[in-house]
């Protein structure tokens, strides 16, 4: 018995020494942090998958005093960047030192072998090829398809109003963005809005849903996936149902396109051409499916969230809603109630409303980057070593009163050209910045504008008893619960 106690005591001592050494990493670097002497590191601050609590605390405590501070996700040291000039260097000027998103890599998680997670050597050539899908000329060719989806969205709201005056906003906005992505990028003619039993619409609603969700378990999977896989423990970001559906659904799209020989010059054709380039496939069939999945996920989720939260804010600010509608109806009247690609870009106040919504409800709490080669922080003795993890706290930046007057308020004037020009260019990161920013930004903007023009020109939105009244801004990040609680009273304009 005494020998066992000895082994346990020695083991605990070794573990304690290991953790003590790990949690002094930033102190040895001369980087400010807190809890650096604790054997628990920042374990008790890891209360959410997006680290809202610890990021906010560090940002408020050290912003304006330090360029960067350190903390720990379990035993992994993370540098939190607080200085916007340093943010610009990381994302733009010195991008080659930070071109990797790092983070999760699991070959068995088939849907995750995509451009979002790939290292620079694989990411760069694919992005260069995909740029052609989102050039202005291509946006013009997509415009009529998105506008057709927007008309179907109006019909879906009309049908919903026949049942009750309160409408679940996110449910319909998800179906709208699913249709725009599948029509424009995948060449599918079926409509989730017209057939709400459509399988792609149903599965989209479950992708980011969390049931019996355990933050610590998810974080362990993301940070120690290599070790967990070695122990034969399954690690994946999305459920098996999602993987099976998309592997079948998207594979069928490729097979149909190859059999028909039809060229649509969309994402499917582009990937097939890349695969067959010079007879040597540059990516496997599973990897092609993974690219389509990530564009489906990001393309539909970000647009649907933005539309839902725009309408949520306009319902709570009827004077802003009236001003937006006046602008929309004025532009439509000038062009015989027909919106073209060019006229859709002549709605500056609506664009301010969308930007303000993206400021208040960013899809991500932070950007993650991995140092690809040792980097000395300018005007300091701090060297970020290769492999170090970097966080850029975009949500904290978006809520910084030093950049935005009354940041807790919904104020579209934050993005009036004169006010926006007076801010640091890195003070708004809604679509990212630098070579690895959102490649589908133009399409996402067009999707949101056409969806909102369609709805605000036909309906008025107001708060109802079902509308969620209070929630933490951070709650919305990857949290469908908040969106599920956004019901609004909807009235047809011609009946007012």
C-alpha positions as MATLAB code, in Angstrom:
seq = 'XXXXXXXXXXXXXXXXXXXXXXXXXXXXXXXXXXXXXXXXXXXXXXXXXXXXXXXXXXXXXXXXXXXXXXXXXXXXXXXXXXXXXXXXXXXXXXXXXXXXXXXXXXXXXXXXXXXXXXXXXXXXXXXXXXXXXXXXXXXXXXXXXXXXXXXXXXXXXXXXXXXXXXXXXXXXXXXXXXXXXXXXXXXXXXXXXXXXXXXXXXXXXXXXXXXXXXXXXXXXXXXXXXXXXXXXXXXXXXXXXXXXXXXXXXXXXXXXXXXXXXXXXXXXXXXXXXXXXXXXXXXXXXXXXXXXXXXXXXXXXXXXXXXXXXXXXXXXXXXXXXXXXXXXXXXXXXXXXXXXXXXXXXXXXXXXXXXXXXXXXXXXXXXXXXXXXXXXXXXXXXXXXXXXXXXXXXXXXXXXXXXXXXXXXXXXXXXXXXXXXXXXXXXXXXXXXXXXXXXXXXXXXXXXXXXXXXXXXXXXXXXXXXXXXXXXXXXXXXXXXXXXXXXXXXXXXXXX';
ca = [
       0.000    0.000    0.000;
       2.791    2.396    0.939;
       4.535    1.789   -2.413;
       1.311    2.665   -4.263;
       0.975    5.859   -2.254;
       4.547    6.671   -3.157;
       3.893    6.184   -6.867;
       0.783    8.341   -6.665;
       2.652   11.048   -4.780;
       5.494   11.046   -7.313;
       3.032   11.106  -10.240;
       1.123   14.031   -8.758;
       4.364   15.881   -8.150;
       5.451   15.348  -11.757;
       2.084   16.491  -13.090;
       2.196   19.543  -10.809;
       5.704   20.411  -11.986;
       4.661   19.983  -15.615;
       1.623   22.263  -15.193;
       3.614   24.824  -13.216;
       6.181   24.979  -16.023;
       3.463   25.214  -18.689;
       1.619   28.052  -16.958;
       4.737   30.156  -16.624;
       5.185   30.249  -20.424;
       4.011   33.832  -20.877;
       5.843   35.034  -17.790;
       9.091   33.684  -19.233;
       8.315   35.566  -22.433;
       7.741   38.827  -20.589;
       4.087   38.885  -21.662;
       1.424   40.036  -19.189;
      -1.247   37.553  -18.164;
      -3.036   36.449  -15.014;
      -3.289   33.281  -12.938;
       0.217   32.462  -14.153;
       1.064   30.621  -10.910;
      -2.105   28.533  -10.776;
      -1.895   24.803  -11.476;
      -5.306   25.188  -13.136;
      -4.227   27.908  -15.572;
      -7.377   29.484  -17.042;
      -9.491   26.341  -16.741;
     -12.307   27.999  -14.811;
     -12.597   30.847  -17.324;
     -13.239   28.396  -20.201;
     -17.005   28.566  -19.856;
     -17.876   28.846  -23.546;
     -16.559   27.414  -26.794;
     -15.847   30.973  -27.988;
     -14.044   31.957  -24.737;
     -16.194   35.069  -24.273;
     -15.565   35.437  -20.552;
     -11.782   35.267  -20.559;
     -11.321   37.254  -23.787;
     -13.553   40.069  -22.531;
     -11.847   40.182  -19.136;
      -8.366   40.342  -20.647;
      -9.393   42.925  -23.240;
     -10.914   45.278  -20.679;
      -8.054   44.848  -18.224;
      -5.116   45.348  -20.594;
      -6.377   47.212  -23.679;
      -4.424   50.459  -24.117;
      -1.715   49.201  -21.752;
      -0.300   46.245  -23.668;
      -0.054   45.276  -27.343;
      -0.833   41.690  -26.451;
      -1.451   39.504  -23.424;
      -1.339   35.775  -22.851;
      -3.664   33.124  -21.458;
      -4.117   29.361  -21.678;
      -6.663   27.037  -23.220;
      -5.908   24.057  -20.986;
      -2.116   23.795  -21.471;
      -2.018   25.590  -24.828;
      -0.643   29.156  -24.615;
      -2.649   31.721  -26.591;
      -1.640   35.314  -27.426;
      -4.538   37.769  -27.402;
      -3.806   40.764  -29.663;
      -5.048   44.096  -28.259;
      -3.328   46.710  -30.449;
      -5.019   47.453  -33.793;
      -1.763   48.331  -35.521;
      -0.474   44.892  -34.559;
      -3.767   43.381  -35.765;
      -3.166   44.998  -39.170;
       0.390   43.647  -39.290;
      -0.807   40.129  -38.503;
      -3.724   40.081  -40.949;
      -2.232   42.160  -43.757;
       1.364   43.426  -43.689;
       3.063   40.342  -42.199;
       0.412   37.856  -43.287;
       2.972   35.264  -44.429;
       3.968   34.756  -40.786;
       0.325   34.097  -39.825;
      -1.201   32.471  -42.919;
      -2.405   29.366  -41.073;
      -5.620   29.187  -39.078;
      -4.100   26.259  -37.218;
      -6.579   24.696  -34.856;
      -8.469   21.547  -35.787;
      -7.169   18.849  -38.178;
      -8.805   15.441  -38.204;
      -8.582   13.303  -41.336;
     -11.483   11.145  -40.150;
     -13.800   14.156  -39.930;
     -14.411   14.187  -43.680;
     -16.327   17.471  -43.913;
     -13.526   19.394  -42.199;
     -10.890   18.778  -44.892;
     -11.674   22.137  -46.482;
     -10.265   25.548  -47.385;
     -11.151   27.042  -43.993;
      -8.870   24.645  -42.102;
      -6.200   23.985  -44.717;
      -2.647   25.233  -44.319;
      -1.322   27.961  -46.654;
       0.258   25.624  -49.202;
      -3.140   24.008  -49.919;
      -5.349   26.974  -49.142;
      -3.700   29.543  -51.424;
      -4.092   27.844  -54.858;
      -7.698   26.863  -54.147;
      -8.623   30.386  -53.044;
      -6.963   31.871  -56.127;
      -9.102   29.632  -58.329;
     -12.283   30.327  -56.386;
     -11.922   34.098  -56.674;
     -13.481   33.858  -60.127;
     -16.773   32.753  -58.507;
     -17.160   36.024  -56.621;
     -16.006   38.706  -59.050;
     -18.476   41.535  -59.891;
     -19.250   40.031  -63.306;
     -20.167   36.730  -61.663;
     -22.299   38.547  -59.069;
     -24.295   40.114  -61.894;
     -24.946   36.671  -63.377;
     -26.129   35.398  -59.961;
     -28.365   38.408  -59.305;
     -31.525   37.081  -60.983;
     -31.274   33.753  -59.146;
     -30.972   35.486  -55.754;
     -33.848   37.822  -56.658;
     -35.999   34.807  -57.558;
     -35.231   33.334  -54.129;
     -36.190   36.672  -52.549;
     -39.598   36.551  -54.268;
     -40.090   33.040  -52.898;
     -39.230   34.454  -49.466;
     -42.094   36.946  -49.764;
     -44.474   34.107  -50.671;
     -43.242   32.070  -47.675;
     -43.999   35.000  -45.351;
     -47.445   35.383  -46.928;
     -48.148   31.705  -46.259;
     -46.892   31.991  -42.686;
     -49.201   34.973  -42.080;
     -52.209   32.909  -43.126;
     -51.597   30.789  -40.018;
     -50.667   33.496  -37.485;
     -49.386   37.057  -37.313;
     -46.204   36.097  -35.443;
     -43.472   34.609  -37.641;
     -40.369   32.641  -36.694;
     -37.874   34.831  -38.536;
     -34.767   32.656  -38.524;
     -36.569   29.580  -39.835;
     -37.524   31.332  -43.066;
     -34.287   33.285  -43.423;
     -32.350   29.981  -43.230;
     -34.452   28.487  -46.031;
     -33.867   31.631  -48.130;
     -30.094   31.532  -47.754;
     -30.034   27.762  -48.344;
     -31.819   28.380  -51.645;
     -29.434   31.139  -52.729;
     -26.369   28.988  -52.025;
     -27.690   25.827  -53.680;
     -28.995   27.763  -56.715;
     -25.943   29.970  -57.305;
     -23.040   27.712  -56.310;
     -24.417   24.190  -56.828;
     -26.808   24.729  -59.757;
     -29.836   23.160  -58.039;
     -33.328   24.296  -59.045;
     -35.266   22.843  -56.109;
     -36.489   25.301  -53.472;
     -36.450   24.814  -49.708;
     -38.761   27.838  -49.348;
     -41.412   26.331  -51.619;
     -41.001   22.838  -50.175;
     -40.219   23.228  -46.475;
     -39.855   19.439  -46.160;
     -36.838   19.786  -48.467;
     -33.981   17.765  -46.981;
     -31.266   20.411  -47.514;
     -33.381   22.977  -45.658;
     -34.055   20.561  -42.808;
     -30.442   19.560  -42.360;
     -29.283   23.191  -42.469;
     -31.350   23.899  -39.366;
     -29.573   21.127  -37.453;
     -25.955   21.810  -38.449;
     -25.120   24.216  -35.637;
     -27.727   23.024  -33.151;
     -26.257   21.904  -29.850;
     -27.975   19.226  -27.770;
     -26.502   18.003  -24.483;
     -23.611   20.314  -25.323;
     -20.522   20.123  -23.120;
     -18.075   23.004  -23.527;
     -15.136   21.249  -21.843;
     -15.624   18.099  -23.941;
     -15.714   20.142  -27.165;
     -12.631   22.137  -26.189;
     -10.735   18.967  -25.325;
     -11.602   17.581  -28.752;
     -10.432   20.735  -30.550;
      -7.177   21.074  -28.615;
      -6.108   17.465  -28.102;
      -7.654   15.755  -31.113;
      -4.333   14.010  -31.919;
      -4.078   12.424  -28.497;
      -7.772   11.516  -28.401;
      -7.560    9.875  -31.819;
      -4.505    7.893  -30.671;
      -6.677    6.638  -27.802;
      -9.299    5.625  -30.394;
     -11.767    8.262  -29.201;
     -13.985    9.877  -31.842;
     -13.412   13.593  -32.429;
     -15.617   15.525  -34.855;
     -17.146   18.979  -35.123;
     -20.466   17.896  -36.624;
     -22.636   14.880  -36.016;
     -22.540   11.736  -38.129;
     -26.019   12.511  -39.491;
     -24.745   15.767  -41.006;
     -21.709   14.039  -42.527;
     -23.722   11.178  -44.038;
     -26.283   13.554  -45.525;
     -23.757   15.865  -47.152;
     -21.470   13.107  -48.374;
     -24.477   11.629  -50.192;
     -26.200   14.881  -51.197;
     -23.115   16.607  -52.614;
     -21.675   13.465  -54.212;
     -24.925   13.121  -56.135;
     -24.525   16.694  -57.434;
     -21.075   15.839  -58.818;
     -22.312   12.596  -60.380;
     -25.306   14.306  -62.026;
     -23.115   17.077  -63.420;
     -20.597   14.624  -64.869;
     -23.351   12.479  -66.451;
     -25.199   15.428  -67.986;
     -22.105   17.214  -69.278;
     -23.879   20.549  -68.666;
     -21.611   23.488  -67.821;
     -22.967   26.075  -65.377;
     -19.641   27.742  -64.591;
     -20.390   27.465  -60.885;
     -18.555   25.948  -57.925;
     -19.279   22.374  -59.040;
     -17.701   22.942  -62.451;
     -14.710   24.743  -60.931;
     -13.948   21.865  -58.546;
     -14.362   19.256  -61.281;
     -11.949   21.190  -63.506;
      -9.411   21.428  -60.677;
      -9.714   17.708  -59.975;
      -9.195   16.781  -63.638;
      -6.468   19.320  -64.356;
      -3.825   17.638  -66.559;
      -5.324   14.296  -65.652;
      -3.923   14.496  -62.120;
      -6.531   15.105  -59.382;
      -5.485   17.928  -57.073;
      -7.991   16.827  -54.445;
     -10.024   13.751  -53.680;
     -13.795   13.461  -54.173;
     -14.244   13.702  -50.398;
     -12.178   16.894  -50.314;
     -14.278   18.417  -53.103;
     -17.395   17.616  -51.092;
     -15.789   19.208  -48.017;
     -15.245   22.468  -49.968;
     -18.898   22.574  -50.964;
     -19.953   21.831  -47.406;
     -18.010   24.743  -45.887;
     -19.424   27.171  -48.459;
     -22.908   25.832  -47.773;
     -22.392   26.169  -44.025;
     -20.822   29.636  -43.969;
     -22.884   30.968  -46.877;
     -26.269   30.080  -45.473;
     -25.601   30.483  -41.738;
     -23.964   33.927  -41.767;
     -26.555   35.402  -44.134;
     -29.520   33.939  -42.252;
     -28.200   35.138  -38.883;
     -27.629   38.655  -40.248;
     -31.125   38.901  -41.768;
     -32.758   37.625  -38.573;
     -30.880   40.071  -36.356;
     -31.453   43.015  -38.730;
     -35.209   42.417  -38.503;
     -34.952   41.891  -34.739;
     -33.235   45.279  -34.320;
     -35.590   47.072  -36.731;
     -38.589   45.698  -34.826;
     -37.147   47.280  -31.668;
     -36.287   50.540  -33.483;
     -39.334   51.376  -35.657;
     -38.002   54.846  -36.584;
     -34.902   53.197  -38.114;
     -37.118   50.640  -39.870;
     -39.205   53.457  -41.373;
     -36.066   55.222  -42.605;
     -34.734   52.058  -44.248;
     -38.091   51.337  -45.875;
     -38.340   54.903  -47.168;
     -34.939   54.499  -48.842;
     -35.920   51.128  -50.370;
     -39.273   52.303  -51.690;
     -37.689   55.469  -53.065;
     -35.109   53.516  -55.068;
     -37.755   51.054  -56.302;
     -40.017   53.911  -57.408;
     -37.181   55.472  -59.396;
     -36.676   52.192  -61.274;
     -40.271   51.046  -61.951;
     -40.241   48.742  -58.907;
     -37.485   46.649  -60.470;
     -34.164   46.204  -58.701;
     -31.035   45.623  -60.772;
     -27.558   44.676  -59.632;
     -26.454   48.298  -59.997;
     -29.447   49.804  -58.164;
     -29.076   47.292  -55.315;
     -25.808   49.036  -54.501;
     -27.542   52.421  -54.158;
     -28.989   51.750  -50.700;
     -26.389   53.320  -48.377;
     -28.572   53.458  -45.272;
     -29.541   49.786  -45.593;
     -25.835   48.969  -45.928;
     -25.177   50.922  -42.717;
     -27.901   48.919  -40.952;
     -26.365   45.631  -42.150;
     -22.866   46.703  -41.091;
     -24.111   47.774  -37.656;
     -25.837   44.409  -37.255;
     -22.621   42.606  -38.211;
     -20.787   44.733  -35.650;
     -23.193   43.810  -32.869;
     -23.640   40.144  -33.856;
     -20.406   38.824  -35.398;
     -20.489   35.154  -36.321;
     -17.191   34.577  -34.481;
     -15.961   35.970  -31.171;
     -12.347   35.939  -32.356;
     -10.128   35.083  -35.329;
      -7.549   32.387  -34.767;
      -4.156   32.288  -36.452;
      -1.042   30.146  -35.967;
       2.477   31.540  -36.262;
       4.161   29.815  -39.219;
       7.659   31.198  -38.522;
       9.173   32.977  -35.516;
       7.974   36.590  -35.380;
       9.378   39.478  -33.361;
       6.683   41.938  -32.325;
       7.667   45.385  -33.570;
       9.242   47.723  -30.965;
       9.427   44.980  -28.347;
      11.573   42.050  -27.227;
       8.685   39.613  -27.570;
       9.167   36.782  -30.050;
       6.137   34.719  -31.009;
       7.450   31.246  -31.701;
       6.462   29.080  -34.635;
       3.316   27.137  -33.728;
       2.057   29.747  -31.257;
      -1.695   30.407  -31.332;
      -2.978   33.959  -31.911;
      -6.463   35.284  -31.141;
      -7.793   38.577  -32.532;
     -10.816   39.521  -30.359;
     -13.147   40.973  -32.972;
     -16.241   41.001  -30.730;
     -14.374   42.929  -28.011;
     -13.100   45.377  -30.643;
     -16.624   45.845  -32.007;
     -17.862   46.773  -28.527;
     -14.988   49.071  -27.593;
     -16.324   52.560  -26.641;
     -12.989   53.943  -27.812;
     -14.035   53.099  -31.381;
     -17.833   53.285  -31.206;
     -19.922   55.802  -29.324;
     -22.455   53.944  -27.158;
     -21.431   50.520  -28.526;
     -24.224   48.719  -26.663;
     -26.795   50.641  -28.704;
     -27.959   49.832  -32.224;
     -26.822   52.940  -34.127;
     -26.464   52.644  -37.950;
     -24.756   56.070  -37.928;
     -21.696   54.224  -36.626;
     -21.162   53.391  -40.307;
     -21.938   56.754  -41.832;
     -18.995   57.350  -44.227;
     -17.623   60.280  -42.205;
     -17.734   58.355  -38.918;
     -16.343   55.144  -40.431;
     -13.466   57.065  -42.043;
     -12.426   58.474  -38.655;
     -11.885   54.999  -37.140;
      -8.908   52.697  -37.355;
      -9.394   50.408  -40.395;
      -9.167   47.341  -38.122;
     -11.954   48.556  -35.809;
     -14.525   46.653  -37.909;
     -13.740   43.054  -38.862;
     -17.163   41.759  -39.869;
     -15.776   40.079  -42.997;
     -12.213   39.643  -41.806;
      -9.254   41.435  -43.352;
      -6.220   40.637  -45.462;
      -5.596   37.742  -47.896;
      -7.621   35.313  -45.778;
     -10.738   37.453  -45.404;
     -14.217   36.228  -46.378;
     -13.972   35.238  -50.041;
     -17.771   35.266  -50.421;
     -18.242   38.767  -49.009;
     -19.822   40.177  -52.197;
     -22.272   37.311  -52.481;
     -23.164   37.513  -48.795;
     -23.831   41.240  -49.083;
     -26.023   40.766  -52.169;
     -27.902   37.946  -50.469;
     -28.654   40.085  -47.403;
     -29.615   43.192  -49.395;
     -32.037   41.398  -51.725;
     -33.635   39.431  -48.891;
     -34.145   42.547  -46.781;
     -35.359   44.678  -49.713;
     -37.971   42.024  -50.499;
     -39.209   41.812  -46.905;
     -39.080   45.485  -45.908;
     -40.826   46.606  -49.095;
     -43.780   44.294  -48.366;
     -43.990   43.901  -44.579;
     -43.674   45.810  -41.321;
     -41.992   44.084  -38.370;
     -42.696   44.728  -34.701;
     -42.125   43.138  -31.313;
     -44.558   40.488  -30.142;
     -44.980   38.585  -26.889;
     -42.857   35.719  -28.210;
     -39.934   37.991  -29.056;
     -36.910   37.399  -26.889;
     -36.471   40.572  -24.846;
     -33.102   40.181  -23.227;
     -30.060   38.073  -23.916;
     -26.344   38.519  -23.697;
     -24.878   39.627  -26.998;
     -22.317   36.821  -26.712;
     -25.089   34.224  -26.399;
     -25.813   34.295  -30.133;
     -22.397   32.935  -31.166;
     -23.066   29.408  -32.484;
     -26.185   29.359  -30.297;
     -29.418   28.543  -32.093;
     -31.397   29.025  -28.878;
     -31.333   32.799  -29.247;
     -32.343   32.669  -32.902;
     -35.120   30.200  -32.085;
     -36.580   32.801  -29.730;
     -36.788   35.563  -32.347;
     -40.440   35.701  -33.323;
     -41.772   38.977  -34.716;
     -45.205   40.359  -35.456;
     -45.451   40.790  -39.230;
     -48.019   42.938  -41.075;
     -48.458   43.360  -44.821;
     -47.915   46.983  -45.811;
     -50.982   47.130  -48.074;
     -53.166   46.254  -45.065;
     -51.849   49.095  -42.876;
];
